[in-house]
Amino acid sequence: MKHFSLSQQWVLLGIVLLILGSLYFGFLYHAPSPFPEESVKEVVVEVSGEVRSPGVYLFENSPTLREAVDRAGGLKETAGFDIPSASQILKSGTLLIVTKESPQIAPLRRLSKEKHGEMKQQGIKIKISRMAANKLLAFSVPLDLNRASAEDLCLIPGIGESLAQEMIAYRDRRKGFRSVEDLRNVKGIGEKKYRNLKGFFTTR
């Protein structure tokens, strides 16, 4: 039977440790990452106001306006849901605000589509907006770089008040971010920080 010398045993031990280490880091260890490395599968829509069950709802596919309102229990009003844009497809992060108008203030005799994404039906108005930044982040929905406020930006790990102001200043100078990669040009954002931040954002 062949015997290994002491030096050979140390070499073999080192090889075994290297193999075990590579297996651990290659297959067992997964470094935590901010939410965005993978696209969000669920579509998140918040419905508030004059519906029976206001709240945030998840959909497997992008819902229509009607489907989102129905998921929230439907309108409190007993009238039928006949808004012309009921079939409009909603994007993830959409906020629907359903309000009731007094007939004395704004009597409506017919269905109409208003400006700024508002639809009306017999005193019922639905405004299409965007969910609050803290809710978007909680549901792993990227923030729009061209709409986020300094306060919104500060909610993201690694962004303080000074960096948020630099991002806003860059956006103002360039009249908006053309892509998320523009973050590389913001003072205070190096390549490492860019990699950590890029998944939290999108541009529209």
Backbone as JSON Lines, residues from 0, in Angstrom:
{"i":0,"aa":"M","n":[0.85,-1.19,0.0],"ca":[0.0,0.0,0.0],"c":[0.88,1.24,0.0]}
{"i":1,"aa":"K","n":[0.52,2.16,-0.88],"ca":[1.33,3.36,-1.01],"c":[1.0,4.35,0.09]}
{"i":2,"aa":"H","n":[2.04,4.93,0.69],"ca":[1.83,5.92,1.74],"c":[2.26,7.29,1.22]}
{"i":3,"aa":"F","n":[1.47,8.32,1.62],"ca":[1.8,9.69,1.21],"c":[2.66,10.35,2.27]}
{"i":4,"aa":"S","n":[3.58,11.11,1.78],"ca":[4.41,11.86,2.72],"c":[3.59,12.98,3.33]}
{"i":5,"aa":"L","n":[4.15,13.59,4.38],"ca":[3.45,14.67,5.06],"c":[3.16,15.82,4.12]}
{"i":6,"aa":"S","n":[4.12,16.17,3.28],"ca":[3.92,17.28,2.35],"c":[2.84,16.94,1.32]}
{"i":7,"aa":"Q","n":[2.8,15.69,0.86],"ca":[1.78,15.29,-0.08],"c":[0.4,15.31,0.55]}
{"i":8,"aa":"Q","n":[0.32,14.94,1.83],"ca":[-0.96,14.97,2.53],"c":[-1.49,16.4,2.63]}
{"i":9,"aa":"W","n":[-0.58,17.35,2.88],"ca":[-1.01,18.76,2.95],"c":[-1.49,19.25,1.59]}
{"i":10,"aa":"V","n":[-0.83,18.81,0.53],"ca":[-1.27,19.2,-0.82],"c":[-2.66,18.65,-1.11]}
{"i":11,"aa":"L","n":[-2.87,17.37,-0.78],"ca":[-4.18,16.75,-1.0],"c":[-5.27,17.45,-0.18]}
{"i":12,"aa":"L","n":[-4.94,17.81,1.06],"ca":[-5.9,18.5,1.91],"c":[-6.27,19.85,1.3]}
{"i":13,"aa":"G","n":[-5.26,20.54,0.78],"ca":[-5.53,21.83,0.15],"c":[-6.43,21.7,-1.06]}
{"i":14,"aa":"I","n":[-6.21,20.65,-1.87],"ca":[-7.05,20.43,-3.05],"c":[-8.5,20.14,-2.64]}
{"i":15,"aa":"V","n":[-8.66,19.31,-1.61],"ca":[-10.01,18.99,-1.12],"c":[-10.73,20.24,-0.64]}
{"i":16,"aa":"L","n":[-10.02,21.1,0.1],"ca":[-10.63,22.34,0.6],"c":[-11.03,23.26,-0.54]}
{"i":17,"aa":"L","n":[-10.2,23.33,-1.57],"ca":[-10.53,24.17,-2.73],"c":[-11.78,23.67,-3.43]}
{"i":18,"aa":"I","n":[-11.88,22.34,-3.57],"ca":[-13.06,21.76,-4.22],"c":[-14.32,22.05,-3.41]}
{"i":19,"aa":"L","n":[-14.23,21.84,-2.09],"ca":[-15.39,22.09,-1.24],"c":[-15.78,23.57,-1.27]}
{"i":20,"aa":"G","n":[-14.77,24.44,-1.26],"ca":[-15.06,25.88,-1.3],"c":[-15.75,26.29,-2.58]}
{"i":21,"aa":"S","n":[-15.29,25.74,-3.71],"ca":[-15.92,26.09,-4.99],"c":[-17.35,25.58,-5.06]}
{"i":22,"aa":"L","n":[-17.6,24.38,-4.49],"ca":[-18.97,23.87,-4.46],"c":[-19.87,24.75,-3.62]}
{"i":23,"aa":"Y","n":[-19.34,25.21,-2.48],"ca":[-20.14,26.04,-1.58],"c":[-20.52,27.36,-2.24]}
{"i":24,"aa":"F","n":[-19.55,28.04,-2.8],"ca":[-19.83,29.35,-3.39],"c":[-20.55,29.23,-4.74]}
{"i":25,"aa":"G","n":[-20.35,28.12,-5.43],"ca":[-20.98,27.99,-6.73],"c":[-22.42,27.52,-6.67]}
{"i":26,"aa":"F","n":[-22.75,26.71,-5.65],"ca":[-24.07,26.09,-5.63],"c":[-24.89,26.42,-4.38]}
{"i":27,"aa":"L","n":[-24.23,26.69,-3.28],"ca":[-24.97,26.89,-2.04],"c":[-25.13,28.35,-1.68]}
{"i":28,"aa":"Y","n":[-24.17,29.17,-1.97],"ca":[-24.2,30.56,-1.52],"c":[-24.85,31.46,-2.58]}
{"i":29,"aa":"H","n":[-25.83,32.17,-2.17],"ca":[-26.49,33.12,-3.04],"c":[-26.46,34.48,-2.37]}
{"i":30,"aa":"A","n":[-25.71,35.39,-2.92],"ca":[-25.61,36.71,-2.31],"c":[-26.93,37.45,-2.43]}
{"i":31,"aa":"P","n":[-27.38,38.1,-1.37],"ca":[-28.62,38.86,-1.44],"c":[-28.48,40.01,-2.44]}
{"i":32,"aa":"S","n":[-29.55,40.28,-3.16],"ca":[-29.52,41.37,-4.14],"c":[-30.77,42.2,-4.0]}
{"i":33,"aa":"P","n":[-30.73,43.45,-4.38],"ca":[-31.93,44.25,-4.37],"c":[-32.94,43.64,-5.31]}
{"i":34,"aa":"F","n":[-34.23,43.95,-5.09],"ca":[-35.29,43.22,-5.76],"c":[-35.2,43.08,-7.26]}
{"i":35,"aa":"P","n":[-34.53,43.89,-7.99],"ca":[-34.75,43.9,-9.41],"c":[-33.97,43.05,-10.34]}
{"i":36,"aa":"E","n":[-33.17,42.14,-9.93],"ca":[-32.41,41.38,-10.91],"c":[-33.35,40.61,-11.83]}
{"i":37,"aa":"E","n":[-34.51,40.21,-11.32],"ca":[-35.49,39.53,-12.15],"c":[-36.72,40.4,-12.23]}
{"i":38,"aa":"S","n":[-37.38,40.38,-13.35],"ca":[-38.58,41.19,-13.51],"c":[-39.68,40.66,-12.61]}
{"i":39,"aa":"V","n":[-40.5,41.55,-12.12],"ca":[-41.58,41.18,-11.22],"c":[-42.64,40.43,-12.01]}
{"i":40,"aa":"K","n":[-43.02,39.26,-11.55],"ca":[-43.99,38.44,-12.28],"c":[-45.41,38.96,-12.06]}
{"i":41,"aa":"E","n":[-45.74,39.3,-10.82],"ca":[-47.09,39.77,-10.55],"c":[-47.25,41.24,-10.95]}
{"i":42,"aa":"V","n":[-48.45,41.58,-11.37],"ca":[-48.8,42.96,-11.67],"c":[-49.52,43.52,-10.45]}
{"i":43,"aa":"V","n":[-49.01,44.63,-9.93],"ca":[-49.53,45.21,-8.7],"c":[-50.4,46.42,-9.02]}
{"i":44,"aa":"V","n":[-51.63,46.43,-8.52],"ca":[-52.55,47.55,-8.73],"c":[-53.23,47.88,-7.41]}
{"i":45,"aa":"E","n":[-53.26,49.17,-7.09],"ca":[-53.95,49.62,-5.88],"c":[-55.26,50.3,-6.28]}
{"i":46,"aa":"V","n":[-56.32,49.95,-5.58],"ca":[-57.64,50.54,-5.82],"c":[-58.12,51.18,-4.52]}
{"i":47,"aa":"S","n":[-58.45,52.47,-4.57],"ca":[-58.88,53.17,-3.37],"c":[-60.16,53.97,-3.64]}
{"i":48,"aa":"G","n":[-60.78,54.42,-2.55],"ca":[-61.95,55.27,-2.71],"c":[-63.26,54.51,-2.65]}
{"i":49,"aa":"E","n":[-64.18,54.84,-3.55],"ca":[-65.55,54.35,-3.51],"c":[-65.7,52.94,-4.08]}
{"i":50,"aa":"V","n":[-64.93,52.0,-3.5],"ca":[-65.08,50.59,-3.82],"c":[-65.32,49.83,-2.52]}
{"i":51,"aa":"R","n":[-65.8,48.64,-2.64],"ca":[-66.2,47.91,-1.42],"c":[-65.01,47.39,-0.61]}
{"i":52,"aa":"S","n":[-63.91,47.07,-1.27],"ca":[-62.74,46.56,-0.56],"c":[-61.46,47.22,-1.08]}
{"i":53,"aa":"P","n":[-61.18,48.46,-0.67],"ca":[-59.96,49.14,-1.14],"c":[-58.72,48.37,-0.7]}
{"i":54,"aa":"G","n":[-57.68,48.43,-1.52],"ca":[-56.44,47.76,-1.15],"c":[-55.52,47.58,-2.35]}
{"i":55,"aa":"V","n":[-54.43,46.86,-2.1],"ca":[-53.44,46.55,-3.14],"c":[-53.67,45.11,-3.57]}
{"i":56,"aa":"Y","n":[-53.74,44.9,-4.89],"ca":[-54.06,43.58,-5.41],"c":[-53.0,43.13,-6.42]}
{"i":57,"aa":"L","n":[-52.74,41.81,-6.43],"ca":[-51.77,41.22,-7.34],"c":[-52.5,40.43,-8.43]}
{"i":58,"aa":"F","n":[-52.02,40.58,-9.65],"ca":[-52.6,39.88,-10.8],"c":[-51.5,39.12,-11.53]}
{"i":59,"aa":"E","n":[-51.85,37.97,-12.07],"ca":[-50.87,37.21,-12.85],"c":[-50.56,37.91,-14.17]}
{"i":60,"aa":"N","n":[-51.56,38.57,-14.74],"ca":[-51.39,39.3,-15.99],"c":[-51.92,40.71,-15.82]}
{"i":61,"aa":"S","n":[-51.53,41.61,-16.7],"ca":[-51.98,42.99,-16.61],"c":[-53.5,43.04,-16.69]}
{"i":62,"aa":"P","n":[-54.18,43.56,-15.67],"ca":[-55.65,43.56,-15.66],"c":[-56.21,44.76,-16.41]}
{"i":63,"aa":"T","n":[-57.47,44.66,-16.75],"ca":[-58.18,45.83,-17.27],"c":[-58.66,46.66,-16.08]}
{"i":64,"aa":"L","n":[-59.08,47.88,-16.37],"ca":[-59.6,48.73,-15.31],"c":[-60.8,48.06,-14.64]}
{"i":65,"aa":"R","n":[-61.66,47.46,-15.43],"ca":[-62.84,46.78,-14.88],"c":[-62.43,45.65,-13.95]}
{"i":66,"aa":"E","n":[-61.44,44.84,-14.37],"ca":[-61.0,43.71,-13.56],"c":[-60.42,44.17,-12.22]}
{"i":67,"aa":"A","n":[-59.69,45.29,-12.24],"ca":[-59.12,45.8,-10.99],"c":[-60.21,46.26,-10.04]}
{"i":68,"aa":"V","n":[-61.19,46.97,-10.58],"ca":[-62.3,47.45,-9.73],"c":[-63.1,46.27,-9.21]}
{"i":69,"aa":"D","n":[-63.33,45.27,-10.05],"ca":[-64.06,44.09,-9.61],"c":[-63.32,43.36,-8.5]}
{"i":70,"aa":"R","n":[-61.98,43.26,-8.62],"ca":[-61.19,42.6,-7.58],"c":[-61.33,43.32,-6.25]}
{"i":71,"aa":"A","n":[-61.53,44.64,-6.3],"ca":[-61.7,45.43,-5.08],"c":[-63.16,45.42,-4.6]}
{"i":72,"aa":"G","n":[-63.94,44.49,-5.09],"ca":[-65.31,44.35,-4.62],"c":[-66.33,45.11,-5.43]}
{"i":73,"aa":"G","n":[-65.87,45.84,-6.44],"ca":[-66.8,46.62,-7.26],"c":[-67.11,47.97,-6.64]}
{"i":74,"aa":"L","n":[-67.81,48.78,-7.4],"ca":[-68.18,50.11,-6.94],"c":[-69.2,50.03,-5.81]}
{"i":75,"aa":"K","n":[-69.16,50.98,-4.9],"ca":[-70.17,51.06,-3.86],"c":[-71.53,51.43,-4.45]}
{"i":76,"aa":"E","n":[-71.49,52.19,-5.55],"ca":[-72.73,52.56,-6.22],"c":[-73.36,51.32,-6.85]}
{"i":77,"aa":"T","n":[-74.68,51.3,-6.88],"ca":[-75.39,50.15,-7.45],"c":[-75.5,50.23,-8.96]}
{"i":78,"aa":"A","n":[-75.18,51.39,-9.53],"ca":[-75.28,51.54,-10.98],"c":[-74.28,50.62,-11.69]}
{"i":79,"aa":"G","n":[-74.61,50.25,-12.92],"ca":[-73.73,49.39,-13.69],"c":[-72.41,50.08,-14.02]}
{"i":80,"aa":"F","n":[-71.39,49.27,-14.23],"ca":[-70.06,49.81,-14.53],"c":[-69.94,49.94,-16.04]}
{"i":81,"aa":"D","n":[-70.27,51.11,-16.57],"ca":[-70.33,51.29,-18.02],"c":[-69.34,52.31,-18.54]}
{"i":82,"aa":"I","n":[-68.24,52.53,-17.82],"ca":[-67.25,53.51,-18.26],"c":[-66.61,53.02,-19.56]}
{"i":83,"aa":"P","n":[-66.52,53.88,-20.58],"ca":[-65.98,53.45,-21.88],"c":[-64.59,52.85,-21.8]}
{"i":84,"aa":"S","n":[-63.74,53.33,-20.88],"ca":[-62.37,52.84,-20.81],"c":[-62.22,51.69,-19.83]}
{"i":85,"aa":"A","n":[-63.31,50.99,-19.54],"ca":[-63.24,49.87,-18.6],"c":[-62.3,48.77,-19.08]}
{"i":86,"aa":"S","n":[-62.07,48.69,-20.38],"ca":[-61.2,47.66,-20.93],"c":[-59.74,48.1,-21.01]}
{"i":87,"aa":"Q","n":[-59.43,49.3,-20.52],"ca":[-58.06,49.8,-20.56],"c":[-57.14,48.89,-19.75]}
{"i":88,"aa":"I","n":[-55.99,48.52,-20.32],"ca":[-55.03,47.66,-19.64],"c":[-54.19,48.5,-18.68]}
{"i":89,"aa":"L","n":[-54.02,48.02,-17.46],"ca":[-53.28,48.75,-16.42],"c":[-51.88,48.17,-16.26]}
{"i":90,"aa":"K","n":[-50.94,49.05,-16.02],"ca":[-49.56,48.63,-15.78],"c":[-49.32,48.39,-14.3]}
{"i":91,"aa":"S","n":[-48.28,47.64,-14.0],"ca":[-47.93,47.39,-12.61],"c":[-47.57,48.7,-11.91]}
{"i":92,"aa":"G","n":[-48.1,48.89,-10.71],"ca":[-47.86,50.12,-9.96],"c":[-48.94,51.16,-10.14]}
{"i":93,"aa":"T","n":[-50.0,50.82,-10.89],"ca":[-51.09,51.77,-11.11],"c":[-51.93,51.94,-9.85]}
{"i":94,"aa":"L","n":[-52.36,53.16,-9.62],"ca":[-53.28,53.48,-8.53],"c":[-54.57,53.99,-9.14]}
{"i":95,"aa":"L","n":[-55.68,53.35,-8.8],"ca":[-57.0,53.81,-9.22],"c":[-57.67,54.49,-8.03]}
{"i":96,"aa":"I","n":[-58.09,55.72,-8.23],"ca":[-58.78,56.47,-7.18],"c":[-60.21,56.69,-7.62]}
{"i":97,"aa":"V","n":[-61.14,56.03,-6.95],"ca":[-62.55,56.12,-7.31],"c":[-63.23,57.09,-6.35]}
{"i":98,"aa":"T","n":[-63.83,58.15,-6.88],"ca":[-64.5,59.15,-6.05],"c":[-65.93,59.35,-6.52]}
{"i":99,"aa":"K","n":[-66.72,59.89,-5.64],"ca":[-68.12,60.17,-5.94],"c":[-68.34,61.67,-5.92]}
{"i":100,"aa":"E","n":[-68.92,62.18,-6.97],"ca":[-69.2,63.61,-7.05],"c":[-70.67,63.88,-6.77]}
{"i":101,"aa":"S","n":[-70.91,65.0,-6.13],"ca":[-72.28,65.38,-5.84],"c":[-72.99,65.79,-7.13]}
{"i":102,"aa":"P","n":[-74.19,65.29,-7.38],"ca":[-74.92,65.67,-8.59],"c":[-75.17,67.17,-8.68]}
{"i":103,"aa":"Q","n":[-75.28,67.84,-7.53],"ca":[-75.51,69.28,-7.54],"c":[-74.29,70.03,-8.05]}
{"i":104,"aa":"I","n":[-73.1,69.46,-7.81],"ca":[-71.88,70.14,-8.23],"c":[-71.52,69.8,-9.67]}
{"i":105,"aa":"A","n":[-71.63,68.53,-10.01],"ca":[-71.23,68.12,-11.35],"c":[-72.2,67.1,-11.91]}
{"i":106,"aa":"P","n":[-73.43,67.52,-12.29],"ca":[-74.39,66.57,-12.85],"c":[-73.89,66.01,-14.17]}
{"i":107,"aa":"L","n":[-74.0,64.71,-14.32],"ca":[-73.54,64.06,-15.55],"c":[-74.7,63.32,-16.18]}
{"i":108,"aa":"R","n":[-74.99,63.62,-17.42],"ca":[-76.09,62.97,-18.12],"c":[-75.61,61.87,-19.06]}
{"i":109,"aa":"R","n":[-74.31,61.84,-19.3],"ca":[-73.78,60.85,-20.22],"c":[-72.39,60.44,-19.78]}
{"i":110,"aa":"L","n":[-71.91,59.35,-20.31],"ca":[-70.57,58.89,-20.01],"c":[-69.57,59.77,-20.71]}
{"i":111,"aa":"S","n":[-68.47,60.06,-20.06],"ca":[-67.46,60.91,-20.68],"c":[-66.09,60.54,-20.19]}
{"i":112,"aa":"K","n":[-65.09,60.8,-21.02],"ca":[-63.69,60.61,-20.64],"c":[-63.09,61.98,-20.42]}
{"i":113,"aa":"E","n":[-62.52,62.2,-19.24],"ca":[-61.98,63.51,-18.88],"c":[-60.48,63.54,-19.11]}
{"i":114,"aa":"K","n":[-59.9,64.7,-18.91],"ca":[-58.46,64.86,-19.04],"c":[-57.73,64.2,-17.88]}
{"i":115,"aa":"H","n":[-56.44,64.02,-18.06],"ca":[-55.55,63.51,-17.03],"c":[-55.95,62.12,-16.55]}
{"i":116,"aa":"G","n":[-56.44,61.27,-17.45],"ca":[-56.73,59.89,-17.08],"c":[-57.92,59.73,-16.17]}
{"i":117,"aa":"E","n":[-58.86,60.65,-16.21],"ca":[-60.05,60.55,-15.38],"c":[-61.25,60.13,-16.22]}
{"i":118,"aa":"M","n":[-62.02,59.15,-15.72],"ca":[-63.24,58.72,-16.38],"c":[-64.41,58.95,-15.45]}
{"i":119,"aa":"K","n":[-65.53,59.4,-16.01],"ca":[-66.7,59.69,-15.17],"c":[-67.92,58.9,-15.64]}
{"i":120,"aa":"Q","n":[-68.75,58.56,-14.66],"ca":[-70.0,57.88,-14.95],"c":[-71.02,58.26,-13.88]}
{"i":121,"aa":"Q","n":[-72.0,59.06,-14.23],"ca":[-73.1,59.4,-13.33],"c":[-72.61,59.75,-11.92]}
{"i":122,"aa":"G","n":[-71.65,60.66,-11.83],"ca":[-71.16,61.1,-10.53],"c":[-69.99,60.29,-10.0]}
{"i":123,"aa":"I","n":[-69.6,59.21,-10.69],"ca":[-68.46,58.41,-10.28],"c":[-67.27,58.81,-11.15]}
{"i":124,"aa":"K","n":[-66.14,59.13,-10.52],"ca":[-64.93,59.51,-11.24],"c":[-63.81,58.56,-10.86]}
{"i":125,"aa":"I","n":[-63.07,58.08,-11.85],"ca":[-61.93,57.2,-11.61],"c":[-60.68,57.87,-12.15]}
{"i":126,"aa":"K","n":[-59.74,58.14,-11.26],"ca":[-58.48,58.75,-11.64],"c":[-57.4,57.69,-11.67]}
{"i":127,"aa":"I","n":[-56.64,57.66,-12.76],"ca":[-55.54,56.72,-12.9],"c":[-54.24,57.43,-12.54]}
{"i":128,"aa":"S","n":[-53.58,56.96,-11.49],"ca":[-52.36,57.6,-11.0],"c":[-51.3,56.53,-10.76]}
{"i":129,"aa":"R","n":[-50.33,56.85,-9.92],"ca":[-49.22,55.94,-9.61],"c":[-49.19,55.7,-8.11]}
{"i":130,"aa":"M","n":[-48.93,54.48,-7.7],"ca":[-48.83,54.15,-6.29],"c":[-47.69,54.92,-5.64]}
{"i":131,"aa":"A","n":[-47.79,55.12,-4.33],"ca":[-46.75,55.81,-3.59],"c":[-45.44,55.03,-3.68]}
{"i":132,"aa":"A","n":[-44.33,55.75,-3.63],"ca":[-43.02,55.15,-3.82],"c":[-42.74,54.03,-2.82]}
{"i":133,"aa":"N","n":[-43.12,54.23,-1.56],"ca":[-42.84,53.2,-0.55],"c":[-43.6,51.91,-0.85]}
{"i":134,"aa":"K","n":[-44.8,52.03,-1.43],"ca":[-45.56,50.83,-1.79],"c":[-44.97,50.16,-3.02]}
{"i":135,"aa":"L","n":[-44.54,50.97,-3.98],"ca":[-43.9,50.39,-5.16],"c":[-42.68,49.58,-4.78]}
{"i":136,"aa":"L","n":[-41.84,50.14,-3.91],"ca":[-40.63,49.44,-3.48],"c":[-40.97,48.2,-2.68]}
{"i":137,"aa":"A","n":[-42.02,48.27,-1.86],"ca":[-42.41,47.12,-1.05],"c":[-42.84,45.95,-1.93]}
{"i":138,"aa":"F","n":[-43.4,46.26,-3.1],"ca":[-43.85,45.21,-4.02],"c":[-42.88,45.0,-5.18]}
{"i":139,"aa":"S","n":[-41.65,45.49,-5.01],"ca":[-40.58,45.29,-6.0],"c":[-40.92,45.87,-7.37]}
{"i":140,"aa":"V","n":[-41.61,46.99,-7.39],"ca":[-41.91,47.68,-8.64],"c":[-40.92,48.83,-8.79]}
{"i":141,"aa":"P","n":[-40.14,48.89,-9.86],"ca":[-39.14,49.95,-10.02],"c":[-39.76,51.34,-10.05]}
{"i":142,"aa":"L","n":[-39.02,52.31,-9.54],"ca":[-39.45,53.71,-9.59],"c":[-39.05,54.33,-10.92]}
{"i":143,"aa":"D","n":[-39.88,55.23,-11.4],"ca":[-39.57,55.95,-12.63],"c":[-38.59,57.07,-12.29]}
{"i":144,"aa":"L","n":[-37.4,57.01,-12.87],"ca":[-36.38,58.02,-12.61],"c":[-36.83,59.43,-12.96]}
{"i":145,"aa":"N","n":[-37.75,59.54,-13.89],"ca":[-38.19,60.85,-14.34],"c":[-39.37,61.39,-13.56]}
{"i":146,"aa":"R","n":[-39.85,60.62,-12.58],"ca":[-40.98,61.1,-11.78],"c":[-40.7,61.07,-10.28]}
{"i":147,"aa":"A","n":[-39.71,60.32,-9.87],"ca":[-39.42,60.16,-8.44],"c":[-38.94,61.48,-7.84]}
{"i":148,"aa":"S","n":[-39.43,61.79,-6.65],"ca":[-39.0,62.98,-5.93],"c":[-37.74,62.64,-5.13]}
{"i":149,"aa":"A","n":[-37.12,63.67,-4.57],"ca":[-35.94,63.45,-3.74],"c":[-36.29,62.57,-2.54]}
{"i":150,"aa":"E","n":[-37.48,62.78,-1.98],"ca":[-37.92,61.97,-0.84],"c":[-38.1,60.51,-1.26]}
{"i":151,"aa":"D","n":[-38.62,60.3,-2.46],"ca":[-38.78,58.93,-2.96],"c":[-37.42,58.25,-3.11]}
{"i":152,"aa":"L","n":[-36.47,58.98,-3.68],"ca":[-35.15,58.41,-3.92],"c":[-34.45,58.02,-2.62]}
{"i":153,"aa":"C","n":[-34.68,58.79,-1.57],"ca":[-34.04,58.51,-0.28],"c":[-34.56,57.23,0.37]}
{"i":154,"aa":"L","n":[-35.65,56.68,-0.15],"ca":[-36.17,55.42,0.38],"c":[-35.33,54.22,-0.06]}
{"i":155,"aa":"I","n":[-34.48,54.43,-1.05],"ca":[-33.69,53.34,-1.61],"c":[-32.36,53.22,-0.87]}
{"i":156,"aa":"P","n":[-31.99,52.01,-0.44],"ca":[-30.71,51.83,0.27],"c":[-29.55,52.32,-0.58]}
{"i":157,"aa":"G","n":[-28.68,53.11,0.04],"ca":[-27.51,53.62,-0.66],"c":[-27.69,55.02,-1.23]}
{"i":158,"aa":"I","n":[-28.91,55.56,-1.12],"ca":[-29.16,56.92,-1.6],"c":[-29.52,57.81,-0.42]}
{"i":159,"aa":"G","n":[-28.66,58.79,-0.17],"ca":[-28.93,59.76,0.87],"c":[-29.45,61.05,0.26]}
{"i":160,"aa":"E","n":[-29.63,62.04,1.1],"ca":[-30.21,63.3,0.64],"c":[-29.33,63.98,-0.41]}
{"i":161,"aa":"S","n":[-28.01,63.98,-0.19],"ca":[-27.12,64.67,-1.13],"c":[-27.11,63.98,-2.49]}
{"i":162,"aa":"L","n":[-27.07,62.66,-2.52],"ca":[-27.08,61.94,-3.8],"c":[-28.43,62.11,-4.49]}
{"i":163,"aa":"A","n":[-29.5,62.11,-3.71],"ca":[-30.83,62.32,-4.31],"c":[-30.9,63.68,-5.0]}
{"i":164,"aa":"Q","n":[-30.33,64.7,-4.36],"ca":[-30.32,66.03,-4.96],"c":[-29.47,66.06,-6.23]}
{"i":165,"aa":"E","n":[-28.36,65.32,-6.24],"ca":[-27.53,65.24,-7.44],"c":[-28.31,64.59,-8.59]}
{"i":166,"aa":"M","n":[-29.09,63.57,-8.28],"ca":[-29.88,62.9,-9.3],"c":[-30.96,63.81,-9.86]}
{"i":167,"aa":"I","n":[-31.6,64.56,-8.97],"ca":[-32.64,65.51,-9.41],"c":[-32.02,66.61,-10.27]}
{"i":168,"aa":"A","n":[-30.84,67.11,-9.85],"ca":[-30.16,68.17,-10.6],"c":[-29.77,67.66,-11.99]}
{"i":169,"aa":"Y","n":[-29.26,66.44,-12.06],"ca":[-28.89,65.88,-13.37],"c":[-30.13,65.76,-14.25]}
{"i":170,"aa":"R","n":[-31.23,65.31,-13.66],"ca":[-32.48,65.16,-14.43],"c":[-32.97,66.5,-14.96]}
{"i":171,"aa":"D","n":[-32.85,67.53,-14.14],"ca":[-33.28,68.86,-14.58],"c":[-32.39,69.39,-15.7]}
{"i":172,"aa":"R","n":[-31.07,69.18,-15.56],"ca":[-30.15,69.69,-16.58],"c":[-30.35,68.99,-17.93]}
{"i":173,"aa":"R","n":[-30.57,67.69,-17.87],"ca":[-30.68,66.9,-19.1],"c":[-32.13,66.76,-19.58]}
{"i":174,"aa":"K","n":[-33.05,67.42,-18.87],"ca":[-34.47,67.32,-19.21],"c":[-34.94,65.86,-19.19]}
{"i":175,"aa":"G","n":[-34.49,65.15,-18.17],"ca":[-34.94,63.78,-17.96],"c":[-33.87,62.74,-18.23]}
{"i":176,"aa":"F","n":[-34.04,61.59,-17.6],"ca":[-33.16,60.44,-17.85],"c":[-33.68,59.72,-19.09]}
{"i":177,"aa":"R","n":[-32.79,59.47,-20.04],"ca":[-33.18,58.73,-21.24],"c":[-33.17,57.23,-20.99]}
{"i":178,"aa":"S","n":[-32.35,56.78,-20.08],"ca":[-32.29,55.37,-19.71],"c":[-31.71,55.27,-18.32]}
{"i":179,"aa":"V","n":[-31.85,54.09,-17.71],"ca":[-31.31,53.87,-16.38],"c":[-29.79,54.0,-16.4]}
{"i":180,"aa":"E","n":[-29.16,53.67,-17.52],"ca":[-27.7,53.75,-17.63],"c":[-27.18,55.17,-17.44]}
{"i":181,"aa":"D","n":[-28.03,56.17,-17.62],"ca":[-27.62,57.56,-17.39],"c":[-27.19,57.8,-15.95]}
{"i":182,"aa":"L","n":[-27.58,56.9,-15.06],"ca":[-27.16,57.05,-13.66],"c":[-25.64,57.06,-13.53]}
{"i":183,"aa":"R","n":[-24.96,56.4,-14.46],"ca":[-23.5,56.38,-14.42],"c":[-22.9,57.78,-14.52]}
{"i":184,"aa":"N","n":[-23.65,58.71,-15.1],"ca":[-23.16,60.07,-15.3],"c":[-23.45,61.0,-14.13]}
{"i":185,"aa":"V","n":[-24.15,60.5,-13.13],"ca":[-24.49,61.32,-11.97],"c":[-23.31,61.35,-11.01]}
{"i":186,"aa":"K","n":[-22.97,62.52,-10.55],"ca":[-21.87,62.68,-9.6],"c":[-22.16,61.89,-8.33]}
{"i":187,"aa":"G","n":[-21.21,61.08,-7.92],"ca":[-21.38,60.29,-6.7],"c":[-21.81,58.86,-6.95]}
{"i":188,"aa":"I","n":[-22.08,58.52,-8.22],"ca":[-22.46,57.15,-8.55],"c":[-21.36,56.51,-9.39]}
{"i":189,"aa":"G","n":[-20.62,55.64,-8.75],"ca":[-19.59,54.88,-9.46],"c":[-20.17,53.6,-10.01]}
{"i":190,"aa":"E","n":[-19.31,52.78,-10.59],"ca":[-19.78,51.55,-11.22],"c":[-20.41,50.59,-10.22]}
{"i":191,"aa":"K","n":[-19.79,50.47,-9.04],"ca":[-20.32,49.55,-8.03],"c":[-21.68,50.02,-7.54]}
{"i":192,"aa":"K","n":[-21.8,51.3,-7.24],"ca":[-23.09,51.82,-6.77],"c":[-24.14,51.72,-7.86]}
{"i":193,"aa":"Y","n":[-23.72,51.96,-9.11],"ca":[-24.67,51.83,-10.22],"c":[-25.24,50.42,-10.28]}
{"i":194,"aa":"R","n":[-24.38,49.42,-10.14],"ca":[-24.86,48.03,-10.18],"c":[-25.84,47.76,-9.06]}
{"i":195,"aa":"N","n":[-25.62,48.38,-7.89],"ca":[-26.51,48.17,-6.76],"c":[-27.85,48.89,-6.92]}
{"i":196,"aa":"L","n":[-27.85,49.98,-7.68],"ca":[-29.04,50.83,-7.78],"c":[-29.89,50.58,-9.01]}
{"i":197,"aa":"K","n":[-29.28,50.11,-10.09],"ca":[-29.97,50.1,-11.38],"c":[-31.3,49.34,-11.36]}
{"i":198,"aa":"G","n":[-31.36,48.27,-10.58],"ca":[-32.59,47.46,-10.59],"c":[-33.77,48.13,-9.91]}
{"i":199,"aa":"F","n":[-33.52,49.19,-9.15],"ca":[-34.61,49.88,-8.47],"c":[-35.33,50.87,-9.38]}
{"i":200,"aa":"F","n":[-34.84,51.05,-10.6],"ca":[-35.36,52.12,-11.45],"c":[-35.77,51.66,-12.84]}
{"i":201,"aa":"T","n":[-36.61,52.47,-13.45],"ca":[-36.97,52.35,-14.84],"c":[-37.12,53.75,-15.39]}
{"i":202,"aa":"T","n":[-37.28,53.89,-16.68],"ca":[-37.56,55.2,-17.29],"c":[-38.75,55.06,-18.22]}
{"i":203,"aa":"R","n":[-39.58,56.08,-18.22],"ca":[-40.76,56.09,-19.1],"c":[-40.82,57.4,-19.85]}
